[in-house]
């Protein structure tokens, strides 16, 4: 202790001598004490520990910036790292105790809690389960008087009132055991009204007004399939009545940014001339499902309309309001997400947890965290750029076309199904999957091989001068015309692009054999220009991996289309087989309606929910250099990303009892033995360790047969 310092520090230093860390120095700042001491893993830097008069527990400051430290004072600590702020109001050492702050891995001095605080304290296990609880509690200490709405819900400045509000209103903390049976009207949120089914499409189409061309395909598809949607709802009510009757009406903003003028893709304009339809199929089916389920939709394809829709229900209150006029969900795409982040950042930060992003190819953890990508981009392959990533959402907020990435949420689409007469005579005809001329590049040899066995038909918008004598081209067909043609052919032949479109499943649903081009090496950021900027490390082994892995023979034959003998064998097999029409349940209208209803009702990123329920968790240890996704699938399970926080605890990370210390690291491979995850944004099912000694600890769950997005206890 330096000379001239207040003698009241003596008793404090006596207590601190019990702490297993060397004390560098102590200083007096007014009536508060500042302690400088090195952290266990920071030999060259000091950790600032401010002992102030806060009535609460510690909170964290970085770079020594804190409201009680002036700019000139901060110069003393220009090299400090993050530290803890602890309360001290008395000289009585009996009012203090020591506890291990596992977030930092060192022991600190903490004031003993009052009886009230002991009743409302957040345990370490609860803090892991509810990661934002402590932070929110700390904010409430100073912030509860910033708006009268907190007092409306019973917040009165006491520790327990903060805890009750944050557990029963904002859901950031677990409900106190002694509150579970208490009905406190001042602390119960207004429940959204129950809702009924919407059977009339006229109300939906009135919501599609900002660009007629953008909605042409969507209106046509929804109208065509609407009778089937209505039948699916009736069947859903019969088979799973509780999941339907318990739903609540949500305000849902739907913004298709890829159709906006600013995006410049012209997908709406091109949809009737052979342009890409996969995204439009998915959006059409999502809109149909949400409308049928009775939610209040606000739909836009232009930024101007988006802003108007937001103003209808935007709210300025910092805490939930009781009239139900809040934004419950926002469905958009990467283009829309980038607009919200860049041009409407204040709103984005307010509604970030409500956003769902339709993201066909998925997003991996390595590209979701800007800091991680910047540090590791040279090892991730591709262009070294990340134009579609860096959004730092929960990875399950990204919704995919196919169930290919366990980190993301499978949204899917509904396969257009028509009755097929099994007695109908099919011709020896191959229909080529490739509706744009550029997709036929280098395909002449393949087409000549197929022509030895069957006629070859196409639905290409462009002229095909190199194939005039080989192919019968029908030009661009409507959906009904295309399905009529599919019911007459035997083979649907892929050319290798587009990747993961809906057409192969529609062909299989009509009883056609899909010849699926294999890729060796697989298509990825490292091997394909198409994927070089995509925020994923996926490796596609074929044009449609879902058809390859989840459907297979006799409906799908995956072959190297550059190998003539493999192609000939596949053609012979396809012509001899007579597969019945097949659609996986998760791609039926009923399957999608069930999935959308459950995901909208139960999946929540604004506060902790028990979905999937914790009893669904099954723990699997991966082998060396194996992802959790692959480890779970070896046991016929799926990796469940939301369970990682439950695994990130000592009892799971030190089962061998050989860990001298459990280190906190920020890596997509954590948690594993002796290492816990330090950055929840990096929890990853898909990441494959590059270090052989790492064996990942994986949270898995089962799934309903034919409905991989849902576990058996999720309904």
N, C-alpha and C positions, 0 to 999 in steps of 0.2 A: 504494500500500500504506500502511495506517495505521501511525503510529509505535507502537513498542512491540510489534509483532507478531514472531513467531518468525522469525529470519533464514533458517530452512530454507525459507521460502516463496519466497525469491529465485529459486532455480533453477526452482521450479515456475512462477513468474510468467514467467520467461524462455521456458519452453516454451509457456505459455498465450498469450504474445504472438503466436505464430504462428497462433492460432485466429482466423478472420475474424469476431470479435464483440467489442464493447467490454466491458472488464471494469469493473463498477461498484465492486466492493469485495471484499476477502477478509478472513476472520476465522479465528481458530484456536479449535477446540473440542477440548480435551484433546489426544489424539494424532491427531485427524482434522481435515482441512481442509474448510472450507465456502466455496464460491465463489458469490458473487452476480453474475449478469450478465444483461442483457436478452436475450430471444430476438428473432429477426429480425422476427417479426410481433407482438411484444408491447412496444410502446414505453413504456407506462405501468406495466408490471409487470415484476418480476424473476423470474428462473428460478433455483431452488435447485439447486445441484449439490453433492452430498455426496461427498467423497472418503474412503471408509472402507476398512477392511481386508478386505473381502470377497474371497475367492479366485476369485470368478466375475466375470462381466461385469455390465453395468449393469442395474438394474431401476428401475421408475418409482414415484414417490410423488406424491400430489396434496395441495394445500393445506398443504404443508410438514409433514405428519404422518408421522413415521418413528420407529422404535423407539429410535433413538439421540438423538432430540431431545425434550426435556422440554416440558411445557405452557408453562412460562414462556419457554423458548427460542422456542417456536412463535409467540409474540406478535410477534417480530421479523419474521416472514414471513407475516403474516395476509393479505397481498395477493398471495402468490406463486401461480404456475400450476404445472402438472405439470412434473416435472424428472427428470433422470437421476441415478442413484447409481453412482459409479464407484470402482474400487479403487485404493488407493495404499499401498504397503508399504515403499517405498525412496526414497532421494534420487536414485538413478541414472536420469537422464532417458533413457538408452538402453533402459530397460525399458518405455518408454511409446511409443505411436504414436497418430496421429490417424486417425479414421474418421468417415465421414458416417453419422449415425443418421437414416436416411430417414424413420423414423416421425415424427420431429420436425422434419426439414428443417434441422438445424444440426450443426456439427462438434463432436465431443467428444474428450476425452483418454481413452484406454483402455490398460490395462496389457497388454503383450505376452503372448500366450498361451504356455503351456508346450508342449513337443513333444506331450504327450498331448492337450492342448486343441486343438492344431492338427489332430490326427488326427480329433477328434470335433466340431470347430466346426460351427455351423449357418450356412450361407451365406445371403445375403440372399434369393436365389431360393427356397431351402428354407423360410425363415421366412415367405415369402408363401404358399407352397404348404401349409405346416403352421402356420397362424397361432397356435396355442396352444403351440407347441414351446418358444419362449424363456421364456414365462411359467412353464411346467411345470418347465423346467430350473432356473429361479431358485428356485422353491418347493422343489425337491428338495435344494438346498444346505442349507436349514435343517430341512426336514421329513422327510428320509429316515429319521431315527432315531425318528420318532413311532410307528412300528409295526414289529414284527419281520418282517412279511410282505415288506418291501422287501429286507431282507437275504436272505430266502429266495430271491428272484429274482436274487441276485448283486450288489445295490447295496452298495457299501462306502465311500461317501463321496467317491470320485473322480469327476472330471468325466465320464470316459468311461462309468463304470458308470451314471451318471444317463442319459446319452444312449442306452446300450444298452437299459436298462429302458424308457425312454419310447418307443423305436422298436420294440421287439420284444414288449413286454408290453401297454402302454397305447396304443400306436400313435399317439402325439401327434407324433412326430418321424419323419423318413425313416430307413430302415435304412442303416447305414453301409456303404459299398461293400465294405470289407474284412470285413464281417460276413455278407454275403449267402450266402457259401458255408460259413459256420461253423455247425455243429450244436451248440448249447450247451443241454443239457437243463435247466439251471437258469433259462434265459431263454426257454422255449417254453411257451406257454399250453396247458393241457389242451384238446384238441379235443372239442367236443360229439359225442356218439355219432351215427353215421349212423342214418337212420330209414327205416321202411317205410311203405307206404300204409295208411291206416285205411279199411276198407271197411264196417265195421259201425257203424250210427248209434246203437246203444244206448249206447255209451260217451259219445258227444257229448251225448245228451239227459240223461244223469245229471248233467252239468255245469250244466244249466239248472234251478235249483231255488228261487231266492229269491223269485220271484213268477210263479206259473203263468200269469197273464193276460198278463204282459209277453212271454212266449215263445210264445204261441199261434200268432201269424202266422209267426214264425220257424221253429217246428217244422214247421208245415204246408208252408211253401215248400220247406224243405230236403228234407223227405220226398218231396214231389212231384217235385223235380228231381234227387234223388240218383242214380237210374240214369244220367242224363245226365252228372252229375259223374264217375261212375266211368268211363264211356266216354271222357270228355275226358281223364282221367288216363292211360288206356291209350294214347290217341292222342298225348299229350304225350311219353310214354316212347318211342314209336316215332319221332316227328319230331325231338325235341330231348333225347335220352337223357342227355347230359352235364349239362345244366342241372338235371335232376331228380335224377340219381344223386349229384351233388356236394353236395346240400343237407345241412344239419345241423339237429338237433332243437333248437328254441328253447323256452324258457319264455315264454309270451305271456299277458299279462293283457288281457282284453277287458272294458271297462266302458262300458256304454251309459247315460251319465248322463241323457240326455233321457227315459229311461223311469223314473227314480227318483221316489220319493214327494216328495222335496225339490223336484224340478224342477216338479212340478204340471201337466205337459202332458197326462198321461193318454193318451199315444199307444197304449199297449198295450190299454187299455180301449176306445179308439175305433177300433182297427184293424178290428174286425168290424162297425162301424156306419157306415162311410163316412169314417173319419178318414184323416189323411195316412199314406201307405204308402211314400213314396219312400225315407226314411231306413231303414225296416224292411227294404225290399228290399235295400239296399246292405249292411246289417249281416248279413242272412241269408246273402248270397252270400260275404261276407268270411269269416264263421265256417265255412261249408261248405268253402271253399278251404283255410283254415288247418288244419282238422281232417283233411281228406283228405290233405294233405301231411305229416301225421304229427307236427305240433307239439304240445307239452304246453300245453293251453289252461286258463285259469282265468277263468270267465265270471261277470259280475255285472250286475245292473240296480239294485241297492240298495247304499247306502254300507256297510252292515254287512257284506255279503258281500265287497265290495271290500277292506275292511280285513282280513278273514280270509284272503283269497287272498294279499294282500301279505305277511302274516306267515308264510305257508308257505315263502316263498323269500327274504324280506328278509335282508340280510346287513350286518354291521357293519364288515367289513374295508375299509380305505381303498384296497386294491389288489385286483386280480382274484384269485379263489380257484379252486382246481383241481377242485372236485367238480361243477362245472357248475351249481350251484344259485344262479343269478343271474337277475335280471329282464332278459331279452334285448329284449323289446318290450312296449310298452303301447299298445293301441289304445283310444281313447276319443273323445269329442266335446267341443265347447266347454264344455258344462255340466260334464262330468267333469274337464276341464282346469282350470276355475275352482275346482272343489272341491279338487283336488290342490294347486293353488297357494295357496289360502286356508287350508285346514284341515290339510294334510299337507306344509307347505312344506319341511321338512328332507328328506323323502323325495323331493319334487318336484325339488329341486336335485340330488339324487343320481342320479335316473333321467331327468332332463330330456331328455337326448339320445336316449333310447330311445322317447320318446313319438311316436305318430302320431295325428293329429287328423282325424277324418272331418268335413269342412267343406264342405257342398254348394256354396256360392256362392264359396268361396275367400277368401283373405286377401292384401291387397296390403301392400307394404313400408311405406307411409305410416301404416298402422294397426297395424303390428306393433311399432313403436318408440314407447314412451310419450312420450319426450322430443320426438320429431319431431311426433307428433300434437298434443301440447299446444301446441307452437309454431306449427303451421300449420293448426290445425283450422278457422279462419275461411275458409281458401281451399279446403277439401276438401268443402264442401257438407254436406248432411244436417243432422242434429240438433245437431251440435257435440259429441255424446257418442260414446263408443267402448266400449259394454258388451261387445262380442264380440271386442275386440282387445286390444292392449297385452301380448301374451304373450311376445314377444321370443324365439320359437323360430326355427330356420331355416325359411324360408318353404316349403321342400320337405317339411317335416314335416306340413304341412296337405294333406289328401288330398280330392280333389273328386269329385263325381258325374259330371261331364263334363269333357273336356280343354279347358277354356276359359281357364285361366290358367297360362301357362308357368312362372311363379314357383312354383306349387304342384305337387304330384304327382297325376297322374290315377290314381285307384283304380277308379272306375266301378262297374258292376254287370253282371249277366248277364241278357240278355233271355230271357224264357221263350218258347221256340220249340216249336211243335207241327207235325207234318206237315200240309201243306195240299194238298188235291187241286185242281190247277189246273182241272180240268174241272167243279168244283162250280159250280152256278149261284148267283151273288150277286144279291141283291135291290137295287133302287134305294132303299137305306136309308142315312141318315146317322146315325151314332152320335155324340152330343155328349160331348166331354171336359169334364166338370164334374160331380162327384158330390155337391156340396153346394149348397144353395139359393142362398147368397149369391153364388156364382160366376155365376149367371144374371141378376144385376142388369143392367138396360139391354140385355138380349139379345133382347127380343121382336121388334124389327124384323129382326134377323139371322135368327131362326128362321122368321119369316114369309117371308123371301126364299128360304131353303133349301127351305121347304115347297112352293114352286112346282115343284120338280124331284124331290124325294124325300120319303119318309116320314122322320120324325125320331124317333129313339129316345134314351132317357136311362137312366142308372143312378144316380139321385139318392136319397139317404137321406131327404130332406125332401119334403113336399108342394110341388107347383108350381101353385098355383091360377091364376096368370096364363097358364099354358101347357097347361092341361088339354085344350083342344081342338086343340092343335098337336103334342103330344108323347106318345109311348107310353113310359111310365116303368116300367122293370123293377125298380126299387128296387136295393138293394145286392146285388151278385152276388159269389160266390166267384171265385177266380182262374180255375178251370177253366170256370165258367159264362160269365165275361166273354170268355174266349178263344173259346169256342164261338159266342158272339154275334158277335164280330169276324170270324169266318170266313164270316159270312153277309152282311155289310154291305160297301159300297163306299167310304164316306167316314168319316173320323174328324175331327170338327170341333172345333177349339180355341176357347175363349171368352176367352183372354188370361190366364187363371190356372187352375191353379198354374204357376209358372215352373219350367222345366227338370225336369219329372217324368219317370219312366220310361215312362209309358203310350204316348206317341207312337211310341217305338221298338218297343214290343210290337205296336202296330197295324200299323206298316210291316212287321214280321216276319211278319204274317199276310196280306200282300198288299193292305192297305187304303191308300188315299191320305189323307195327313194334311194338312188345311188349317190352316196355321200362321199365327196372327194376327201381323201386323207392328206395330212400335211406332214412332211418329214424333210427338214426339221419343223417343229410346230411354229405357228404364226405367233409372234410376240413383239414387244418393243425392240428386241434385238435383231429380229429377222424380217420385219414387215414395215414398210413405210406407213401403212394404214394405222398401225398401232404405236408408232414411235413417239407420239405425243399423248397417247391415252394414259390415264392415271391408274394403270393396272399392270401387274406382272404376270397376268394369265398367259398360258401357252395353249393355243387352240390346236388340237390334234386333227381336226377336220372342219369342214365348212359349217357343220352343225353338231357340236359336241353333245348336246342334249340327246339328239336323235341317235347318236353313236352309242352313248353310255347308258341311257335310260330306256331306250326303245329296242334298238337292235333288230336282229333277224326275227321273222322273215320280212319285216316291214322296212328295214334299213340295211343296206349293204355298203359298208365303208371300205373304199378301195383307192389305190393310187391310180388316178385317171391318166397319168402319163405312162402307165404300164399297160400295154395293149392286151397282154394275156390276162391280167387281172380284170380288165374291163370286159373282155369276152366271157370270162367265167361268170362275172356278175350278171351280164345280160342273159346268159343261158339260165342261171338260177332264178332270176326275176321272172322270166317268161314261163318257167315251169311251176312257180309257186302261185298260190291263190290266196293271198292274205286277206283276212276279213278287215273291214274298216276299223280303225283303232284310234282312239284319242285318250291320252292319259287324263285322269279325272281332273288334275289341277289345271288343265287347259280346256276343260269344258266350261260352258257358261255357268253351270251350277257351281263348279269348283272355284271359278274366279269370284263369283258372288259371295260364296262362303268365306273365302280368303279376305276379300276386301272388307267385308262386314267385321270380321274379327280384328284385322289389323287397325282399322279406323277406330273401333271401340276400345281396344285394349292396349295397343302399342303407344307408349307415351315417353317422350324425351324431355318434357318440361319438369317432371318430377319422377321420383322412383316409384315404379310399380312392380308388382310381382308377376310379370308376364315376360316370358313363360314362367310358370310357378316354380319355386325353388326345388320342389321335390322331383322336377323333371331332370335335374342336373346329374350327369354321370361323368366321372373323372377317368380320363385315359392318359397314360404316359406315352408320348411319341417315342419312336426310335430315333437314333442319331440322324440328323439332317432331314427331318420329316416335319411337314406342316401339321398343325392341329386339324385342319380340314381333312387331310389324308389319313391321319391317325384315327379320327372318329369314323370315317367311312370304312376303314378296315373292320370296324365292329358294327357295321350297318347302322351307324348313327351320323348325326350332323353336328358340326361345331356350332355352339351357341355363344356368340360374342358377349351378350349381356351378362353371362355368368362369370366372365373373367374377374370381375371385381370381387366375387365371392371366393375365388381361388387365391386371390392376392393377399394371403394371410399366412402367418408363420406355420400354422398346423399343416398346411398343404405344401409349404416350401422347404420344410426341414424334417421330412418324415424319416430321413436316415439318421437324424440327430448328430450329423457330422459337420454342420455349418457352424463355424465359430461366430459368424455374423451373417445376417441376411442383408445383402447389398441392394440398394434401390438404384435401378438403371432405367434409362429411357431407350428402349429397344423394342421393335416389333416381335422379338423372340421371347420376351419376358411375359409372364412369370415362368421360371424354371427353378430347379433345386438351388437354394441359397441366393436366389435373385428375385426380387419383386419388381413389378412394373412401377416406374416412377412417373410415367405420363399416360394417363388413361386413353388419350387420343391414339396411342400406339398399340392398344390391344388388337391382336390380329389372329384370325383363324388361318389365313392363307400364307403367311410368311414362312419361308423355309430357312432354317439356320444355316449359316455358312461355316460354322465352327462345329466340328464333329463331337466335341464333348458336351454340347448343349442338347438336352433332351427335354422338350417342351412338356409342360403340364397343361392338359387340354380339357376344357369344359364341353361336354357333349350332351346331346338330348336325342330322344327318339323322334319319329315323325309318323304322321298318319299315312298309311299306304296310299300313294297317289296324290298326297297333299303335303309336300315337303316343307312348306312354310310354317306348318302348324304341328305342334307336338300332340301326343295322345291326350294330354291333360290340359290342352290350351283352349278347348271349346267351352 
